Amino acid sequence: MRRFFLSVLLSAGVMLATANAATIAKRRTNQQARIAQGARSGQLTKHETARLERHQAHITRQVHRDRAANGGHLTTGERRQVRHEQNRNSRQIYRAKHNARVR
């Protein structure tokens, strides 16, 4: 009985870690698509596009370094930090797409 509970807890932990990794990757893909759409439509200037893509690349490098340091996983604090930075970049994308500057 004890082994059963341990295996359930272990599998739940693995599924949660996989879900978190998928969420981070999905948000990165979504935000890249938003930047690309803004560049195509003319809502973003080339300087705004470059700045937003640099921010996305910074987040991607940070996740890669954090995972390399922790055996392929992110700690709770690291996930919180990545989520904070993704939220911040999302706001910057919105503001850049809805300002008066056009290409």
Backbone as CSV, one residue per row, in Angstrom:
resi,resn,N_x,N_y,N_z,CA_x,CA_y,CA_z,C_x,C_y,C_z
1,MET,0.825,-1.185,0.000,0.000,0.000,0.000,0.871,1.251,0.000
2,ARG,1.923,1.224,0.798,2.814,2.371,0.895,3.513,2.629,-0.444
3,ARG,3.921,1.564,-1.103,4.576,1.705,-2.410,3.625,2.300,-3.442
4,PHE,2.371,1.927,-3.358,1.384,2.454,-4.287,1.286,3.972,-4.139
5,PHE,1.179,4.449,-2.910,1.082,5.894,-2.675,2.343,6.619,-3.118
6,LEU,3.491,6.020,-2.874,4.746,6.630,-3.316,4.807,6.716,-4.838
7,SER,4.364,5.673,-5.514,4.389,5.705,-6.979,3.394,6.724,-7.523
8,VAL,2.249,6.876,-6.881,1.265,7.873,-7.303,1.839,9.277,-7.107
9,LEU,2.458,9.519,-5.968,3.044,10.833,-5.712,4.178,11.139,-6.685
10,LEU,4.992,10.156,-6.958,6.097,10.352,-7.891,5.586,10.646,-9.292
11,SER,4.598,9.891,-9.746,4.063,10.132,-11.087,3.358,11.479,-11.163
12,ALA,2.706,11.904,-10.099,2.068,13.228,-10.084,3.122,14.325,-10.176
13,GLY,4.227,14.154,-9.500,5.316,15.132,-9.569,5.915,15.228,-10.961
14,VAL,6.089,14.085,-11.619,6.628,14.073,-12.982,5.648,14.738,-13.936
15,MET,4.360,14.463,-13.780,3.359,15.072,-14.656,3.300,16.577,-14.446
16,LEU,3.428,17.027,-13.209,3.413,18.460,-12.913,4.622,19.143,-13.525
17,ALA,5.792,18.548,-13.420,7.000,19.128,-14.009,6.879,19.201,-15.526
18,THR,6.308,18.179,-16.131,6.110,18.179,-17.579,5.109,19.249,-17.983
19,ALA,4.045,19.412,-17.194,3.042,20.435,-17.494,3.643,21.832,-17.393
20,ASN,4.496,22.074,-16.399,5.128,23.378,-16.254,6.048,23.675,-17.426
21,ALA,6.802,22.688,-17.869,7.691,22.883,-19.010,6.882,23.184,-20.261
22,ALA,5.771,22.488,-20.432,4.926,22.718,-21.603,4.304,24.105,-21.557
23,THR,3.921,24.569,-20.377,3.322,25.895,-20.238,4.320,26.977,-20.599
24,ILE,5.543,26.851,-20.146,6.580,27.842,-20.463,6.834,27.868,-21.963
25,ALA,6.944,26.709,-22.576,7.197,26.639,-24.022,6.009,27.178,-24.810
26,LYS,4.796,26.882,-24.361,3.602,27.352,-25.055,3.501,28.871,-24.987
27,ARG,3.788,29.453,-23.834,3.757,30.912,-23.716,4.811,31.554,-24.596
28,ARG,6.011,30.966,-24.642,7.073,31.509,-25.490,6.633,31.505,-26.951
29,THR,6.056,30.397,-27.393,5.579,30.284,-28.769,4.471,31.289,-29.049
30,ASN,3.544,31.433,-28.124,2.431,32.363,-28.283,2.940,33.805,-28.388
31,GLN,3.872,34.171,-27.525,4.379,35.539,-27.551,5.208,35.803,-28.807
32,GLN,5.957,34.809,-29.273,6.693,34.971,-30.530,5.723,35.203,-31.680
33,ALA,4.600,34.478,-31.664,3.593,34.644,-32.716,2.966,36.036,-32.654
34,ARG,2.732,36.544,-31.460,2.175,37.895,-31.315,3.134,38.944,-31.858
35,ILE,4.427,38.761,-31.581,5.438,39.700,-32.086,5.479,39.633,-33.612
36,ALA,5.492,38.427,-34.157,5.551,38.265,-35.614,4.319,38.863,-36.285
37,GLN,3.156,38.664,-35.699,1.924,39.222,-36.270,1.971,40.742,-36.246
38,GLY,2.483,41.319,-35.161,2.598,42.774,-35.067,3.572,43.335,-36.090
39,ALA,4.642,42.623,-36.341,5.619,43.067,-37.343,5.018,42.989,-38.743
40,ARG,4.281,41.896,-39.031,3.657,41.742,-40.351,2.596,42.806,-40.601
41,SER,1.807,43.115,-39.580,0.693,44.048,-39.769,1.137,45.506,-39.757
42,GLY,2.362,45.753,-39.319,2.848,47.125,-39.258,2.588,47.795,-37.923
43,GLN,2.003,47.080,-36.971,1.758,47.639,-35.643,3.064,47.855,-34.884
44,LEU,4.080,47.068,-35.201,5.374,47.182,-34.536,6.408,47.711,-35.516
45,THR,7.217,48.651,-35.044,8.331,49.105,-35.860,9.436,48.060,-35.766
46,LYS,10.446,48.183,-36.618,11.524,47.187,-36.568,12.300,47.287,-35.266
47,HIS,12.405,48.484,-34.679,13.115,48.637,-33.399,12.318,48.008,-32.256
48,GLU,10.990,48.203,-32.274,10.145,47.583,-31.245,10.208,46.058,-31.363
49,THR,10.151,45.573,-32.589,10.224,44.127,-32.816,11.539,43.558,-32.295
50,ALA,12.633,44.223,-32.611,13.949,43.747,-32.165,14.039,43.742,-30.645
51,ARG,13.532,44.785,-30.001,13.589,44.882,-28.538,12.767,43.770,-27.898
52,LEU,11.555,43.540,-28.403,10.695,42.498,-27.845,11.289,41.105,-28.055
53,GLU,11.884,40.879,-29.210,12.511,39.576,-29.454,13.745,39.373,-28.588
54,ARG,14.482,40.449,-28.314,15.631,40.354,-27.391,15.164,39.950,-26.001
55,HIS,14.053,40.529,-25.552,13.522,40.183,-24.235,13.106,38.715,-24.196
56,GLN,12.457,38.236,-25.263,12.062,36.831,-25.325,13.286,35.924,-25.311
57,ALA,14.316,36.307,-26.051,15.546,35.505,-26.088,16.204,35.469,-24.710
58,HIS,16.154,36.574,-23.990,16.723,36.625,-22.644,16.004,35.624,-21.730
59,ILE,14.682,35.586,-21.801,13.905,34.657,-20.971,14.251,33.216,-21.348
60,THR,14.357,32.937,-22.634,14.689,31.588,-23.098,16.065,31.160,-22.601
61,ARG,17.044,32.060,-22.691,18.402,31.738,-22.193,18.382,31.507,-20.689
62,GLN,17.614,32.320,-19.971,17.531,32.173,-18.518,16.953,30.806,-18.149
63,VAL,15.885,30.390,-18.816,15.274,29.084,-18.546,16.276,27.975,-18.844
64,HIS,16.982,28.097,-19.965,17.978,27.093,-20.337,19.074,26.984,-19.277
65,ARG,19.593,28.122,-18.821,20.646,28.109,-17.784,20.137,27.526,-16.473
66,ASP,18.908,27.917,-16.070,18.346,27.413,-14.820,18.133,25.907,-14.880
67,ARG,17.649,25.424,-16.013,17.440,23.979,-16.153,18.765,23.233,-16.153
68,ALA,19.769,23.790,-16.794,21.082,23.146,-16.822,21.667,23.055,-15.419
69,ALA,21.400,24.050,-14.599,21.935,24.070,-13.237,21.184,23.125,-12.302
70,ASN,19.957,22.746,-12.662,19.128,21.937,-11.763,18.734,20.598,-12.358
71,GLY,19.560,20.042,-13.200,19.280,18.718,-13.736,18.066,18.666,-14.649
72,GLY,17.779,19.732,-15.365,16.676,19.728,-16.318,15.354,20.233,-15.765
73,HIS,15.334,20.685,-14.522,14.095,21.139,-13.898,14.251,22.570,-13.418
74,LEU,13.110,23.241,-13.241,13.092,24.577,-12.646,12.549,24.479,-11.231
75,THR,13.143,25.234,-10.333,12.617,25.286,-8.975,11.353,26.144,-8.978
76,THR,10.620,26.104,-7.882,9.398,26.900,-7.762,9.704,28.382,-7.921
77,GLY,10.761,28.849,-7.308,11.142,30.255,-7.417,11.532,30.641,-8.835
78,GLU,12.213,29.741,-9.521,12.610,30.010,-10.911,11.383,30.059,-11.819
79,ARG,10.424,29.141,-11.595,9.187,29.178,-12.381,8.433,30.475,-12.136
80,ARG,8.405,30.921,-10.895,7.737,32.177,-10.551,8.413,33.343,-11.258
81,GLN,9.743,33.353,-11.271,10.492,34.421,-11.928,10.244,34.419,-13.438
82,VAL,10.235,33.248,-14.058,9.984,33.147,-15.499,8.573,33.632,-15.812
83,ARG,7.604,33.217,-14.999,6.224,33.651,-15.202,6.117,35.176,-15.086
84,HIS,6.798,35.756,-14.109,6.804,37.216,-13.928,7.386,37.908,-15.166
85,GLU,8.494,37.400,-15.664,9.130,38.009,-16.835,8.285,37.822,-18.091
86,GLN,7.626,36.675,-18.221,6.747,36.464,-19.366,5.543,37.413,-19.305
87,ASN,4.992,37.611,-18.115,3.883,38.552,-17.958,4.325,39.963,-18.323
88,ARG,5.495,40.333,-17.866,6.029,41.665,-18.162,6.236,41.847,-19.667
89,ASN,6.814,40.850,-20.315,7.035,40.932,-21.753,5.711,40.956,-22.503
90,SER,4.705,40.236,-22.017,3.396,40.247,-22.649,2.793,41.652,-22.608
91,ARG,2.919,42.320,-21.478,2.429,43.706,-21.371,3.183,44.623,-22.327
92,GLN,4.498,44.415,-22.438,5.291,45.240,-23.353,4.871,45.011,-24.801
93,ILE,4.560,43.776,-25.159,4.093,43.475,-26.516,2.784,44.216,-26.767
94,TYR,1.850,44.119,-25.826,0.563,44.791,-25.984,0.747,46.290,-26.153
95,ARG,1.533,46.891,-25.280,1.732,48.343,-25.328,2.403,48.779,-26.623
96,ALA,3.379,48.011,-27.088,4.064,48.364,-28.325,3.125,48.235,-29.525
97,LYS,2.249,47.223,-29.513,1.340,47.038,-30.625,0.233,48.090,-30.652
98,HIS,-0.074,48.684,-29.504,-1.187,49.626,-29.424,-0.755,51.073,-29.217
99,ASN,0.508,51.370,-29.447,0.935,52.761,-29.357,0.746,53.434,-30.722
100,ALA,1.082,54.691,-30.810,0.839,55.458,-32.049,1.868,55.189,-33.128
101,ARG,2.945,54.502,-32.791,3.998,54.256,-33.794,3.582,53.124,-34.724
102,VAL,3.741,53.379,-36.018,3.483,52.343,-37.009,4.629,52.312,-37.993
103,ARG,4.750,51.201,-38.685,5.817,51.042,-39.654,5.484,51.769,-40.917
